[in-house]
Amino acid sequence: MVILRNKEDWRVYPEELARRSRDSVRVVRTCLEELERVGYVRTYRKSLGRGKGIQYYRFCSDKKISEQAFKKMISDFTT
């Protein structure tokens, strides 16, 4: 996948990754879930308000993302 080769502000969308590869969206989502399970991807979920949905922001790294690092990423992102 080409996640880390994009601009820093690029958002990770499974649909976009699938479009750039030969994999289906389902396969890409499964891979992202596995990367999240082992700590290379962390997801921040932001509520858009009651009944308006949720936005997902994925943070990716070539090193495992610790809880402390993830909290800092969210803090930097939301300010």
Distance bins in CASP14 RR format, pairs under 12 A and 6 or more apart:
PFRMAT RR
TARGET T0000
AUTHOR 0000-0000-0000
RMODE 2
METHOD distances of the structure
MODEL  1
1 12 0 0 0 0 1 0 0 0 0 0 0
1 13 0 0 0 0 0 1 0 0 0 0 0
1 14 0 0 0 0 0 1 0 0 0 0 0
1 16 0 0 0 0 0 1 0 0 0 0 0
1 17 1 0 1 0 0 0 0 0 0 0 0
1 18 0 0 0 0 1 0 0 0 0 0 0
1 19 0 0 0 0 0 1 0 0 0 0 0
1 20 0 0 0 0 1 0 0 0 0 0 0
1 21 1 0 0 1 0 0 0 0 0 0 0
1 22 0 0 0 0 0 1 0 0 0 0 0
1 23 0 0 0 0 1 0 0 0 0 0 0
1 27 0 0 0 0 0 1 0 0 0 0 0
1 28 1 0 0 1 0 0 0 0 0 0 0
1 29 0 0 0 0 0 1 0 0 0 0 0
1 30 0 0 0 0 0 1 0 0 0 0 0
1 31 1 0 0 1 0 0 0 0 0 0 0
1 32 0 0 0 0 1 0 0 0 0 0 0
1 34 0 0 0 0 0 1 0 0 0 0 0
1 35 0 0 0 0 1 0 0 0 0 0 0
1 40 0 0 0 0 0 1 0 0 0 0 0
1 41 0 0 0 0 0 1 0 0 0 0 0
1 58 0 0 0 0 0 1 0 0 0 0 0
1 60 0 0 0 0 1 0 0 0 0 0 0
1 62 0 0 0 0 0 1 0 0 0 0 0
2 10 0 0 0 0 1 0 0 0 0 0 0
2 12 0 0 0 0 0 1 0 0 0 0 0
2 16 0 0 0 0 1 0 0 0 0 0 0
2 17 1 0 0 1 0 0 0 0 0 0 0
2 18 0 0 0 0 0 1 0 0 0 0 0
2 19 0 0 0 0 0 1 0 0 0 0 0
2 20 1 0 1 0 0 0 0 0 0 0 0
2 21 1 0 0 1 0 0 0 0 0 0 0
2 23 0 0 0 0 0 1 0 0 0 0 0
2 28 0 0 0 0 0 1 0 0 0 0 0
2 60 0 0 0 0 0 1 0 0 0 0 0
3 10 0 0 0 0 1 0 0 0 0 0 0
3 11 0 0 0 0 0 1 0 0 0 0 0
3 12 1 0 1 0 0 0 0 0 0 0 0
3 13 0 0 0 0 0 1 0 0 0 0 0
3 14 0 0 0 0 0 1 0 0 0 0 0
3 16 0 0 0 0 0 1 0 0 0 0 0
3 17 1 0 0 1 0 0 0 0 0 0 0
3 20 0 0 0 0 0 1 0 0 0 0 0
3 21 0 0 0 0 0 1 0 0 0 0 0
3 28 0 0 0 0 0 1 0 0 0 0 0
3 31 0 0 0 0 1 0 0 0 0 0 0
3 32 0 0 0 0 1 0 0 0 0 0 0
3 35 0 0 0 0 1 0 0 0 0 0 0
3 40 0 0 0 0 1 0 0 0 0 0 0
3 41 0 0 0 0 1 0 0 0 0 0 0
3 58 0 0 0 0 1 0 0 0 0 0 0
3 59 0 0 0 0 0 1 0 0 0 0 0
3 60 1 0 1 0 0 0 0 0 0 0 0
3 61 0 0 0 0 1 0 0 0 0 0 0
3 62 0 0 0 0 1 0 0 0 0 0 0
4 10 0 0 0 0 1 0 0 0 0 0 0
4 12 0 0 0 0 1 0 0 0 0 0 0
4 17 0 0 0 0 0 1 0 0 0 0 0
4 35 0 0 0 0 0 1 0 0 0 0 0
4 40 0 0 0 0 1 0 0 0 0 0 0
4 41 0 0 0 0 0 1 0 0 0 0 0
4 58 0 0 0 0 0 1 0 0 0 0 0
4 59 0 0 0 0 0 1 0 0 0 0 0
4 60 1 0 0 1 0 0 0 0 0 0 0
4 61 1 0 0 1 0 0 0 0 0 0 0
4 62 1 0 0 1 0 0 0 0 0 0 0
4 63 0 0 0 0 0 1 0 0 0 0 0
5 12 0 0 0 0 0 1 0 0 0 0 0
5 17 0 0 0 0 0 1 0 0 0 0 0
5 20 0 0 0 0 0 1 0 0 0 0 0
5 60 0 0 0 0 0 1 0 0 0 0 0
5 62 0 0 0 0 0 1 0 0 0 0 0
6 12 0 0 0 0 1 0 0 0 0 0 0
6 13 0 0 0 0 0 1 0 0 0 0 0
6 16 0 0 0 0 1 0 0 0 0 0 0
6 17 0 0 0 0 0 1 0 0 0 0 0
6 20 0 0 0 0 1 0 0 0 0 0 0
6 58 0 0 0 0 0 1 0 0 0 0 0
6 60 0 0 0 0 1 0 0 0 0 0 0
8 59 0 0 0 0 0 1 0 0 0 0 0
8 60 0 0 0 0 0 1 0 0 0 0 0
8 61 0 0 0 0 0 1 0 0 0 0 0
8 73 0 0 0 0 0 1 0 0 0 0 0
8 76 0 0 0 0 0 1 0 0 0 0 0
8 77 0 0 0 0 0 1 0 0 0 0 0
9 57 0 0 0 0 0 1 0 0 0 0 0
9 59 0 0 0 0 0 1 0 0 0 0 0
9 76 0 0 0 0 0 1 0 0 0 0 0
9 77 0 0 0 0 0 1 0 0 0 0 0
10 16 0 0 0 0 1 0 0 0 0 0 0
10 17 0 0 0 0 0 1 0 0 0 0 0
10 20 0 0 0 0 0 1 0 0 0 0 0
10 57 0 0 0 0 0 1 0 0 0 0 0
10 58 0 0 0 0 0 1 0 0 0 0 0
10 59 0 0 0 0 0 1 0 0 0 0 0
10 60 0 0 0 0 1 0 0 0 0 0 0
11 17 0 0 0 0 0 1 0 0 0 0 0
11 43 0 0 0 0 0 1 0 0 0 0 0
11 44 0 0 0 0 0 1 0 0 0 0 0
11 46 0 0 0 0 0 1 0 0 0 0 0
11 55 0 0 0 0 1 0 0 0 0 0 0
11 56 0 0 0 0 1 0 0 0 0 0 0
11 57 1 0 0 1 0 0 0 0 0 0 0
11 58 1 0 0 1 0 0 0 0 0 0 0
11 59 0 0 0 0 0 1 0 0 0 0 0
11 60 0 0 0 0 0 1 0 0 0 0 0
11 77 0 0 0 0 0 1 0 0 0 0 0
12 18 0 0 0 0 0 1 0 0 0 0 0
12 20 0 0 0 0 0 1 0 0 0 0 0
12 28 0 0 0 0 1 0 0 0 0 0 0
12 29 0 0 0 0 0 1 0 0 0 0 0
12 31 0 0 0 0 0 1 0 0 0 0 0
12 32 1 0 0 1 0 0 0 0 0 0 0
12 35 0 0 0 0 0 1 0 0 0 0 0
12 36 0 0 0 0 0 1 0 0 0 0 0
12 40 0 0 0 0 0 1 0 0 0 0 0
12 41 1 0 0 1 0 0 0 0 0 0 0
12 42 0 0 0 0 0 1 0 0 0 0 0
12 43 0 0 0 0 1 0 0 0 0 0 0
12 44 0 0 0 0 0 1 0 0 0 0 0
12 56 0 0 0 0 1 0 0 0 0 0 0
12 57 0 0 0 0 1 0 0 0 0 0 0
12 58 1 0 1 0 0 0 0 0 0 0 0
12 59 0 0 0 0 1 0 0 0 0 0 0
12 60 1 0 0 1 0 0 0 0 0 0 0
12 61 0 0 0 0 0 1 0 0 0 0 0
13 19 0 0 0 0 1 0 0 0 0 0 0
13 20 0 0 0 0 0 1 0 0 0 0 0
13 25 0 0 0 0 1 0 0 0 0 0 0
13 28 0 0 0 0 1 0 0 0 0 0 0
13 29 0 0 0 0 0 1 0 0 0 0 0
13 32 0 0 0 0 0 1 0 0 0 0 0
13 55 0 0 0 0 0 1 0 0 0 0 0
13 56 0 0 0 0 1 0 0 0 0 0 0
13 57 0 0 0 0 0 1 0 0 0 0 0
13 58 0 0 0 0 1 0 0 0 0 0 0
14 20 0 0 0 0 0 1 0 0 0 0 0
14 21 0 0 0 0 0 1 0 0 0 0 0
14 23 0 0 0 0 1 0 0 0 0 0 0
14 24 0 0 0 0 1 0 0 0 0 0 0
14 25 1 0 1 0 0 0 0 0 0 0 0
14 26 0 0 0 0 1 0 0 0 0 0 0
14 27 0 0 0 0 1 0 0 0 0 0 0
14 28 1 0 1 0 0 0 0 0 0 0 0
14 29 1 0 1 0 0 0 0 0 0 0 0
14 30 0 0 0 0 1 0 0 0 0 0 0
14 31 0 0 0 0 1 0 0 0 0 0 0
14 32 1 0 0 1 0 0 0 0 0 0 0
14 33 0 0 0 0 1 0 0 0 0 0 0
14 35 0 0 0 0 0 1 0 0 0 0 0
14 36 0 0 0 0 0 1 0 0 0 0 0
14 41 0 0 0 0 0 1 0 0 0 0 0
14 43 0 0 0 0 0 1 0 0 0 0 0
14 56 0 0 0 0 1 0 0 0 0 0 0
14 58 0 0 0 0 1 0 0 0 0 0 0
15 21 0 0 0 0 0 1 0 0 0 0 0
15 23 0 0 0 0 0 1 0 0 0 0 0
15 24 0 0 0 0 0 1 0 0 0 0 0
15 25 1 0 1 0 0 0 0 0 0 0 0
15 26 0 0 0 0 0 1 0 0 0 0 0
15 28 0 0 0 0 1 0 0 0 0 0 0
15 29 0 0 0 0 1 0 0 0 0 0 0
15 32 0 0 0 0 0 1 0 0 0 0 0
16 23 0 0 0 0 0 1 0 0 0 0 0
16 25 0 0 0 0 1 0 0 0 0 0 0
16 28 0 0 0 0 1 0 0 0 0 0 0
16 32 0 0 0 0 0 1 0 0 0 0 0
16 58 0 0 0 0 0 1 0 0 0 0 0
17 23 1 0 0 1 0 0 0 0 0 0 0
17 24 0 0 0 0 0 1 0 0 0 0 0
17 25 0 0 0 0 1 0 0 0 0 0 0
17 26 0 0 0 0 0 1 0 0 0 0 0
17 27 0 0 0 0 1 0 0 0 0 0 0
17 28 1 0 1 0 0 0 0 0 0 0 0
17 29 0 0 0 0 1 0 0 0 0 0 0
17 30 0 0 0 0 0 1 0 0 0 0 0
17 31 0 0 0 0 1 0 0 0 0 0 0
17 32 1 0 0 1 0 0 0 0 0 0 0
17 35 0 0 0 0 0 1 0 0 0 0 0
17 41 0 0 0 0 0 1 0 0 0 0 0
17 58 0 0 0 0 0 1 0 0 0 0 0
17 60 0 0 0 0 0 1 0 0 0 0 0
18 24 1 0 1 0 0 0 0 0 0 0 0
18 25 1 0 1 0 0 0 0 0 0 0 0
18 26 0 0 0 0 1 0 0 0 0 0 0
18 27 1 0 0 1 0 0 0 0 0 0 0
18 28 1 0 1 0 0 0 0 0 0 0 0
18 29 0 0 0 0 1 0 0 0 0 0 0
18 30 0 0 0 0 0 1 0 0 0 0 0
18 31 0 0 0 0 0 1 0 0 0 0 0
18 32 0 0 0 0 0 1 0 0 0 0 0
19 25 0 0 0 0 1 0 0 0 0 0 0
19 28 0 0 0 0 1 0 0 0 0 0 0
20 28 0 0 0 0 1 0 0 0 0 0 0
21 27 0 0 0 0 1 0 0 0 0 0 0
21 28 1 0 0 1 0 0 0 0 0 0 0
21 31 0 0 0 0 1 0 0 0 0 0 0
22 28 0 0 0 0 0 1 0 0 0 0 0
23 29 0 0 0 0 1 0 0 0 0 0 0
23 30 0 0 0 0 1 0 0 0 0 0 0
23 31 1 0 0 1 0 0 0 0 0 0 0
23 32 0 0 0 0 0 1 0 0 0 0 0
24 30 0 0 0 0 1 0 0 0 0 0 0
24 31 0 0 0 0 0 1 0 0 0 0 0
25 31 0 0 0 0 0 1 0 0 0 0 0
25 32 0 0 0 0 0 1 0 0 0 0 0
26 32 0 0 0 0 0 1 0 0 0 0 0
26 33 0 0 0 0 0 1 0 0 0 0 0
27 33 0 0 0 0 0 1 0 0 0 0 0
27 34 0 0 0 0 0 1 0 0 0 0 0
28 34 0 0 0 0 0 1 0 0 0 0 0
28 35 0 0 0 0 0 1 0 0 0 0 0
28 41 0 0 0 0 0 1 0 0 0 0 0
28 58 0 0 0 0 0 1 0 0 0 0 0
29 35 0 0 0 0 0 1 0 0 0 0 0
29 36 0 0 0 0 0 1 0 0 0 0 0
29 41 0 0 0 0 0 1 0 0 0 0 0
29 43 0 0 0 0 0 1 0 0 0 0 0
29 56 0 0 0 0 0 1 0 0 0 0 0
29 58 0 0 0 0 0 1 0 0 0 0 0
30 36 0 0 0 0 0 1 0 0 0 0 0
30 37 0 0 0 0 0 1 0 0 0 0 0
31 37 0 0 0 0 0 1 0 0 0 0 0
31 38 0 0 0 0 0 1 0 0 0 0 0
31 40 0 0 0 0 0 1 0 0 0 0 0
31 41 0 0 0 0 1 0 0 0 0 0 0
31 58 0 0 0 0 0 1 0 0 0 0 0
31 60 0 0 0 0 0 1 0 0 0 0 0
32 38 0 0 0 0 0 1 0 0 0 0 0
32 39 0 0 0 0 0 1 0 0 0 0 0
32 40 0 0 0 0 1 0 0 0 0 0 0
32 41 1 0 1 0 0 0 0 0 0 0 0
32 42 0 0 0 0 0 1 0 0 0 0 0
32 43 0 0 0 0 1 0 0 0 0 0 0
32 56 0 0 0 0 0 1 0 0 0 0 0
32 58 1 0 0 1 0 0 0 0 0 0 0
32 59 0 0 0 0 0 1 0 0 0 0 0
32 60 0 0 0 0 1 0 0 0 0 0 0
33 39 0 0 0 0 0 1 0 0 0 0 0
33 40 0 0 0 0 0 1 0 0 0 0 0
33 41 0 0 0 0 1 0 0 0 0 0 0
33 43 0 0 0 0 1 0 0 0 0 0 0
33 58 0 0 0 0 0 1 0 0 0 0 0
34 40 0 0 0 0 1 0 0 0 0 0 0
34 41 0 0 0 0 1 0 0 0 0 0 0
35 41 1 0 1 0 0 0 0 0 0 0 0
35 42 0 0 0 0 1 0 0 0 0 0 0
35 43 0 0 0 0 0 1 0 0 0 0 0
35 58 0 0 0 0 1 0 0 0 0 0 0
35 59 0 0 0 0 0 1 0 0 0 0 0
35 60 1 0 0 1 0 0 0 0 0 0 0
35 61 0 0 0 0 1 0 0 0 0 0 0
35 62 0 0 0 0 0 1 0 0 0 0 0
35 64 0 0 0 0 0 1 0 0 0 0 0
35 65 0 0 0 0 0 1 0 0 0 0 0
36 42 1 0 0 1 0 0 0 0 0 0 0
36 43 1 0 0 1 0 0 0 0 0 0 0
36 44 0 0 0 0 0 1 0 0 0 0 0
36 56 0 0 0 0 0 1 0 0 0 0 0
36 58 0 0 0 0 1 0 0 0 0 0 0
36 59 0 0 0 0 1 0 0 0 0 0 0
36 60 0 0 0 0 1 0 0 0 0 0 0
36 61 0 0 0 0 0 1 0 0 0 0 0
36 64 0 0 0 0 0 1 0 0 0 0 0
36 65 0 0 0 0 1 0 0 0 0 0 0
36 70 0 0 0 0 0 1 0 0 0 0 0
37 43 0 0 0 0 0 1 0 0 0 0 0
37 64 0 0 0 0 0 1 0 0 0 0 0
38 61 0 0 0 0 0 1 0 0 0 0 0
38 63 0 0 0 0 0 1 0 0 0 0 0
38 64 1 0 0 1 0 0 0 0 0 0 0
38 65 0 0 0 0 0 1 0 0 0 0 0
39 58 0 0 0 0 0 1 0 0 0 0 0
39 59 0 0 0 0 0 1 0 0 0 0 0
39 60 0 0 0 0 1 0 0 0 0 0 0
39 61 0 0 0 0 1 0 0 0 0 0 0
39 62 0 0 0 0 0 1 0 0 0 0 0
39 63 0 0 0 0 1 0 0 0 0 0 0
39 64 1 0 1 0 0 0 0 0 0 0 0
39 65 1 0 1 0 0 0 0 0 0 0 0
39 66 0 0 0 0 1 0 0 0 0 0 0
39 67 0 0 0 0 0 1 0 0 0 0 0
39 69 0 0 0 0 0 1 0 0 0 0 0
39 70 0 0 0 0 1 0 0 0 0 0 0
40 58 0 0 0 0 0 1 0 0 0 0 0
40 59 0 0 0 0 1 0 0 0 0 0 0
40 60 1 0 0 1 0 0 0 0 0 0 0
40 61 1 0 1 0 0 0 0 0 0 0 0
40 62 1 0 0 1 0 0 0 0 0 0 0
40 63 1 0 0 1 0 0 0 0 0 0 0
40 64 1 0 0 1 0 0 0 0 0 0 0
40 65 1 0 0 1 0 0 0 0 0 0 0
40 66 0 0 0 0 0 1 0 0 0 0 0
40 69 0 0 0 0 0 1 0 0 0 0 0
40 70 0 0 0 0 0 1 0 0 0 0 0
41 56 0 0 0 0 0 1 0 0 0 0 0
41 57 0 0 0 0 0 1 0 0 0 0 0
41 58 1 0 1 0 0 0 0 0 0 0 0
41 59 1 0 0 1 0 0 0 0 0 0 0
41 60 1 0 1 0 0 0 0 0 0 0 0
41 61 1 0 0 1 0 0 0 0 0 0 0
41 62 0 0 0 0 0 1 0 0 0 0 0
41 63 0 0 0 0 0 1 0 0 0 0 0
41 64 0 0 0 0 1 0 0 0 0 0 0
41 65 1 0 0 1 0 0 0 0 0 0 0
41 70 0 0 0 0 0 1 0 0 0 0 0
41 73 0 0 0 0 0 1 0 0 0 0 0
42 56 0 0 0 0 0 1 0 0 0 0 0
42 57 0 0 0 0 1 0 0 0 0 0 0
42 58 1 0 0 1 0 0 0 0 0 0 0
42 59 1 0 1 0 0 0 0 0 0 0 0
42 60 0 0 0 0 1 0 0 0 0 0 0
42 61 0 0 0 0 1 0 0 0 0 0 0
42 63 0 0 0 0 0 1 0 0 0 0 0
42 64 0 0 0 0 1 0 0 0 0 0 0
42 65 1 0 1 0 0 0 0 0 0 0 0
42 66 0 0 0 0 1 0 0 0 0 0 0
42 67 0 0 0 0 1 0 0 0 0 0 0
42 68 0 0 0 0 0 1 0 0 0 0 0
42 69 0 0 0 0 1 0 0 0 0 0 0
42 70 1 0 1 0 0 0 0 0 0 0 0
42 71 0 0 0 0 1 0 0 0 0 0 0
42 72 0 0 0 0 0 1 0 0 0 0 0
42 73 1 0 0 1 0 0 0 0 0 0 0
42 74 0 0 0 0 1 0 0 0 0 0 0
42 77 0 0 0 0 0 1 0 0 0 0 0
43 54 0 0 0 0 0 1 0 0 0 0 0
43 55 0 0 0 0 0 1 0 0 0 0 0
43 56 1 0 1 0 0 0 0 0 0 0 0
43 57 1 0 0 1 0 0 0 0 0 0 0
43 58 1 0 1 0 0 0 0 0 0 0 0
43 59 1 0 0 1 0 0 0 0 0 0 0
43 60 0 0 0 0 1 0 0 0 0 0 0
43 65 0 0 0 0 0 1 0 0 0 0 0
43 70 0 0 0 0 1 0 0 0 0 0 0
43 73 0 0 0 0 0 1 0 0 0 0 0
43 74 0 0 0 0 0 1 0 0 0 0 0
44 54 0 0 0 0 0 1 0 0 0 0 0
44 55 0 0 0 0 1 0 0 0 0 0 0
44 56 1 0 0 1 0 0 0 0 0 0 0
44 57 1 0 1 0 0 0 0 0 0 0 0
44 58 1 0 0 1 0 0 0 0 0 0 0
44 59 1 0 0 1 0 0 0 0 0 0 0
44 60 0 0 0 0 0 1 0 0 0 0 0
44 65 0 0 0 0 0 1 0 0 0 0 0
44 70 0 0 0 0 1 0 0 0 0 0 0
44 71 0 0 0 0 0 1 0 0 0 0 0
44 72 0 0 0 0 0 1 0 0 0 0 0
44 73 1 0 0 1 0 0 0 0 0 0 0
44 74 1 0 1 0 0 0 0 0 0 0 0
44 75 0 0 0 0 0 1 0 0 0 0 0
44 76 0 0 0 0 0 1 0 0 0 0 0
44 77 1 0 0 1 0 0 0 0 0 0 0
44 78 0 0 0 0 1 0 0 0 0 0 0
45 53 0 0 0 0 1 0 0 0 0 0 0
45 54 1 0 1 0 0 0 0 0 0 0 0
45 55 1 0 0 1 0 0 0 0 0 0 0
45 56 1 0 1 0 0 0 0 0 0 0 0
45 57 1 0 0 1 0 0 0 0 0 0 0
45 58 0 0 0 0 0 1 0 0 0 0 0
45 74 0 0 0 0 0 1 0 0 0 0 0
46 52 0 0 0 0 0 1 0 0 0 0 0
46 53 0 0 0 0 1 0 0 0 0 0 0
46 54 1 0 0 1 0 0 0 0 0 0 0
46 55 1 0 1 0 0 0 0 0 0 0 0
46 56 1 0 0 1 0 0 0 0 0 0 0
46 57 1 0 0 1 0 0 0 0 0 0 0
46 58 0 0 0 0 0 1 0 0 0 0 0
46 74 0 0 0 0 1 0 0 0 0 0 0
46 77 0 0 0 0 1 0 0 0 0 0 0
46 78 0 0 0 0 1 0 0 0 0 0 0
47 53 1 0 0 1 0 0 0 0 0 0 0
47 54 1 0 1 0 0 0 0 0 0 0 0
47 55 0 0 0 0 1 0 0 0 0 0 0
47 56 0 0 0 0 0 1 0 0 0 0 0
48 54 1 0 0 1 0 0 0 0 0 0 0
48 55 1 0 0 1 0 0 0 0 0 0 0
48 56 0 0 0 0 0 1 0 0 0 0 0
49 55 0 0 0 0 0 1 0 0 0 0 0
55 77 0 0 0 0 0 1 0 0 0 0 0
55 78 0 0 0 0 0 1 0 0 0 0 0
57 70 0 0 0 0 0 1 0 0 0 0 0
57 73 0 0 0 0 1 0 0 0 0 0 0
57 74 0 0 0 0 1 0 0 0 0 0 0
57 76 0 0 0 0 0 1 0 0 0 0 0
57 77 1 0 0 1 0 0 0 0 0 0 0
57 78 0 0 0 0 1 0 0 0 0 0 0
58 65 0 0 0 0 0 1 0 0 0 0 0
58 70 0 0 0 0 0 1 0 0 0 0 0
58 73 0 0 0 0 0 1 0 0 0 0 0
58 74 0 0 0 0 0 1 0 0 0 0 0
58 77 0 0 0 0 0 1 0 0 0 0 0
59 65 1 0 0 1 0 0 0 0 0 0 0
59 66 0 0 0 0 0 1 0 0 0 0 0
59 69 0 0 0 0 1 0 0 0 0 0 0
59 70 1 0 0 1 0 0 0 0 0 0 0
59 71 0 0 0 0 0 1 0 0 0 0 0
59 72 0 0 0 0 0 1 0 0 0 0 0
59 73 1 0 1 0 0 0 0 0 0 0 0
59 74 0 0 0 0 1 0 0 0 0 0 0
59 75 0 0 0 0 0 1 0 0 0 0 0
59 76 0 0 0 0 0 1 0 0 0 0 0
59 77 0 0 0 0 1 0 0 0 0 0 0
60 70 0 0 0 0 0 1 0 0 0 0 0
60 73 0 0 0 0 0 1 0 0 0 0 0
61 69 0 0 0 0 1 0 0 0 0 0 0
61 70 0 0 0 0 1 0 0 0 0 0 0
61 73 0 0 0 0 1 0 0 0 0 0 0
63 69 0 0 0 0 1 0 0 0 0 0 0
64 70 0 0 0 0 0 1 0 0 0 0 0
65 71 0 0 0 0 0 1 0 0 0 0 0
65 72 0 0 0 0 1 0 0 0 0 0 0
65 73 1 0 0 1 0 0 0 0 0 0 0
65 74 0 0 0 0 0 1 0 0 0 0 0
66 72 0 0 0 0 1 0 0 0 0 0 0
66 73 0 0 0 0 0 1 0 0 0 0 0
67 73 0 0 0 0 0 1 0 0 0 0 0
67 74 0 0 0 0 0 1 0 0 0 0 0
68 74 0 0 0 0 0 1 0 0 0 0 0
68 75 0 0 0 0 0 1 0 0 0 0 0
69 75 0 0 0 0 0 1 0 0 0 0 0
69 76 0 0 0 0 0 1 0 0 0 0 0
70 76 0 0 0 0 0 1 0 0 0 0 0
70 77 0 0 0 0 0 1 0 0 0 0 0
71 77 0 0 0 0 0 1 0 0 0 0 0
71 78 0 0 0 0 0 1 0 0 0 0 0
72 78 0 0 0 0 0 1 0 0 0 0 0
72 79 0 0 0 0 0 1 0 0 0 0 0
73 79 0 0 0 0 0 1 0 0 0 0 0
END
